[in-house]
Amino acid sequence: MAQPNNVTIVLADDDEDDRFFFREALEELGKVNFVAAEDGVQLMDVLAKLDEQPDAIFIDINMPRKDGYECVKELRKNPKYLNTPLIVYSTSKNPRDVDAMYLNGASLYIQKSNSIEHLKDTIKGFFEMDINDIVPPPKPSKEIFLYMIKK
């Protein structure tokens, strides 16, 4: 991943506190262009208006108007975002949510924490990752795919 001084990060999350803490965590890493959206519909509007391709898009699952599932599916259908990391950022611990997001094209699934320090460590870890390790998204195993079909 690029060093924090030259990146644009987009976050779609309907929780105002989560957006605030996410911004705070990013600011400690350096100068990052941060853009926030309150739901999936606003996310698509924000992305359409950006002058530059975002380096990563963080998406909550449970949002009004357009949820994270719909956002990830829509973005992966757009060739412009095929190689953009789509990181699910959710409170859900449900394995079905995790599997479903990977099946829809998520690059990474991060569970939200109540600790700002944990959030900072998580975001720092993301910047230290090799982008080639997460984009394109991993292919789900046959077992996960069959499990999702049965449900």
Contacts in CASP RR format, 6 or more apart in sequence:
PFRMAT RR
TARGET T0000
AUTHOR 0000-0000-0000
METHOD contacts of the structure
MODEL  1
MAQPNNVTIVLADDDEDDRFFFREALEELGKVNFVAAEDGVQLMDVLAKL
DEQPDAIFIDINMPRKDGYECVKELRKNPKYLNTPLIVYSTSKNPRDVDA
MYLNGASLYIQKSNSIEHLKDTIKGFFEMDINDIVPPPKPSKEIFLYMIK
K
1 7 0 8 1.000
1 55 0 8 1.000
1 56 0 8 1.000
1 126 0 8 1.000
1 127 0 8 1.000
1 128 0 8 1.000
1 129 0 8 1.000
1 130 0 8 1.000
1 131 0 8 1.000
2 55 0 8 1.000
2 127 0 8 1.000
3 127 0 8 1.000
4 26 0 8 1.000
4 29 0 8 1.000
4 30 0 8 1.000
4 31 0 8 1.000
4 32 0 8 1.000
4 127 0 8 1.000
5 30 0 8 1.000
5 31 0 8 1.000
5 32 0 8 1.000
7 32 0 8 1.000
7 33 0 8 1.000
7 55 0 8 1.000
7 56 0 8 1.000
7 127 0 8 1.000
8 32 0 8 1.000
8 33 0 8 1.000
8 34 0 8 1.000
8 35 0 8 1.000
8 50 0 8 1.000
8 52 0 8 1.000
8 53 0 8 1.000
8 54 0 8 1.000
8 55 0 8 1.000
9 26 0 8 1.000
9 32 0 8 1.000
9 33 0 8 1.000
9 34 0 8 1.000
9 35 0 8 1.000
9 54 0 8 1.000
9 55 0 8 1.000
9 56 0 8 1.000
9 57 0 8 1.000
9 58 0 8 1.000
10 34 0 8 1.000
10 35 0 8 1.000
10 36 0 8 1.000
10 37 0 8 1.000
10 43 0 8 1.000
10 46 0 8 1.000
10 47 0 8 1.000
10 50 0 8 1.000
10 54 0 8 1.000
10 56 0 8 1.000
10 57 0 8 1.000
10 58 0 8 1.000
11 19 0 8 1.000
11 22 0 8 1.000
11 34 0 8 1.000
11 35 0 8 1.000
11 36 0 8 1.000
11 37 0 8 1.000
11 57 0 8 1.000
11 58 0 8 1.000
11 59 0 8 1.000
11 89 0 8 1.000
12 36 0 8 1.000
12 37 0 8 1.000
12 38 0 8 1.000
12 39 0 8 1.000
12 40 0 8 1.000
12 42 0 8 1.000
12 43 0 8 1.000
12 57 0 8 1.000
12 58 0 8 1.000
12 59 0 8 1.000
12 60 0 8 1.000
12 63 0 8 1.000
12 68 0 8 1.000
12 71 0 8 1.000
13 19 0 8 1.000
13 22 0 8 1.000
13 36 0 8 1.000
13 37 0 8 1.000
13 38 0 8 1.000
13 58 0 8 1.000
13 59 0 8 1.000
13 60 0 8 1.000
13 63 0 8 1.000
13 89 0 8 1.000
14 38 0 8 1.000
14 39 0 8 1.000
14 60 0 8 1.000
14 62 0 8 1.000
14 63 0 8 1.000
14 64 0 8 1.000
15 60 0 8 1.000
18 60 0 8 1.000
18 89 0 8 1.000
18 112 0 8 1.000
19 36 0 8 1.000
19 38 0 8 1.000
21 116 0 8 1.000
21 119 0 8 1.000
22 34 0 8 1.000
22 36 0 8 1.000
22 58 0 8 1.000
22 89 0 8 1.000
22 119 0 8 1.000
22 123 0 8 1.000
23 34 0 8 1.000
23 36 0 8 1.000
24 116 0 8 1.000
25 116 0 8 1.000
25 119 0 8 1.000
25 120 0 8 1.000
25 123 0 8 1.000
26 32 0 8 1.000
26 34 0 8 1.000
26 123 0 8 1.000
28 120 0 8 1.000
29 120 0 8 1.000
29 123 0 8 1.000
29 124 0 8 1.000
29 127 0 8 1.000
35 46 0 8 1.000
35 50 0 8 1.000
35 54 0 8 1.000
37 43 0 8 1.000
37 45 0 8 1.000
37 46 0 8 1.000
38 63 0 8 1.000
39 63 0 8 1.000
39 64 0 8 1.000
39 65 0 8 1.000
39 66 0 8 1.000
40 59 0 8 1.000
40 63 0 8 1.000
40 65 0 8 1.000
40 66 0 8 1.000
40 67 0 8 1.000
40 68 0 8 1.000
40 70 0 8 1.000
40 71 0 8 1.000
41 65 0 8 1.000
41 66 0 8 1.000
43 57 0 8 1.000
43 59 0 8 1.000
43 66 0 8 1.000
43 71 0 8 1.000
44 66 0 8 1.000
44 71 0 8 1.000
44 74 0 8 1.000
47 54 0 8 1.000
47 57 0 8 1.000
47 75 0 8 1.000
47 81 0 8 1.000
53 80 0 8 1.000
53 84 0 8 1.000
54 84 0 8 1.000
55 84 0 8 1.000
55 85 0 8 1.000
56 84 0 8 1.000
56 85 0 8 1.000
56 86 0 8 1.000
56 87 0 8 1.000
56 126 0 8 1.000
57 75 0 8 1.000
57 81 0 8 1.000
57 84 0 8 1.000
57 85 0 8 1.000
57 86 0 8 1.000
57 87 0 8 1.000
58 87 0 8 1.000
58 88 0 8 1.000
58 89 0 8 1.000
58 110 0 8 1.000
59 68 0 8 1.000
59 71 0 8 1.000
59 72 0 8 1.000
59 86 0 8 1.000
59 87 0 8 1.000
59 88 0 8 1.000
59 89 0 8 1.000
59 106 0 8 1.000
60 68 0 8 1.000
60 88 0 8 1.000
60 89 0 8 1.000
60 90 0 8 1.000
61 67 0 8 1.000
61 68 0 8 1.000
61 69 0 8 1.000
61 88 0 8 1.000
61 90 0 8 1.000
61 92 0 8 1.000
61 97 0 8 1.000
61 101 0 8 1.000
62 68 0 8 1.000
62 90 0 8 1.000
62 91 0 8 1.000
62 92 0 8 1.000
68 88 0 8 1.000
68 101 0 8 1.000
69 100 0 8 1.000
69 101 0 8 1.000
69 104 0 8 1.000
72 86 0 8 1.000
72 88 0 8 1.000
72 101 0 8 1.000
72 104 0 8 1.000
72 105 0 8 1.000
72 106 0 8 1.000
73 104 0 8 1.000
73 105 0 8 1.000
75 81 0 8 1.000
75 84 0 8 1.000
75 86 0 8 1.000
76 82 0 8 1.000
76 86 0 8 1.000
76 104 0 8 1.000
76 105 0 8 1.000
76 137 0 8 1.000
82 136 0 8 1.000
83 135 0 8 1.000
83 136 0 8 1.000
84 135 0 8 1.000
85 107 0 8 1.000
85 108 0 8 1.000
85 131 0 8 1.000
85 134 0 8 1.000
85 135 0 8 1.000
86 105 0 8 1.000
86 106 0 8 1.000
86 107 0 8 1.000
86 108 0 8 1.000
86 137 0 8 1.000
87 106 0 8 1.000
87 107 0 8 1.000
87 108 0 8 1.000
87 109 0 8 1.000
87 110 0 8 1.000
87 126 0 8 1.000
88 98 0 8 1.000
88 101 0 8 1.000
88 106 0 8 1.000
88 108 0 8 1.000
88 109 0 8 1.000
88 110 0 8 1.000
89 110 0 8 1.000
89 112 0 8 1.000
90 97 0 8 1.000
90 109 0 8 1.000
90 110 0 8 1.000
90 111 0 8 1.000
90 112 0 8 1.000
91 111 0 8 1.000
91 112 0 8 1.000
92 98 0 8 1.000
92 111 0 8 1.000
93 111 0 8 1.000
96 148 0 8 1.000
96 151 0 8 1.000
98 109 0 8 1.000
99 140 0 8 1.000
99 144 0 8 1.000
99 147 0 8 1.000
99 148 0 8 1.000
100 148 0 8 1.000
101 109 0 8 1.000
102 109 0 8 1.000
102 137 0 8 1.000
102 138 0 8 1.000
102 140 0 8 1.000
102 144 0 8 1.000
103 140 0 8 1.000
103 144 0 8 1.000
103 145 0 8 1.000
103 148 0 8 1.000
105 137 0 8 1.000
106 137 0 8 1.000
107 134 0 8 1.000
107 135 0 8 1.000
107 136 0 8 1.000
107 137 0 8 1.000
107 138 0 8 1.000
108 126 0 8 1.000
108 134 0 8 1.000
110 122 0 8 1.000
110 126 0 8 1.000
112 119 0 8 1.000
113 119 0 8 1.000
113 122 0 8 1.000
140 148 0 8 1.000
END
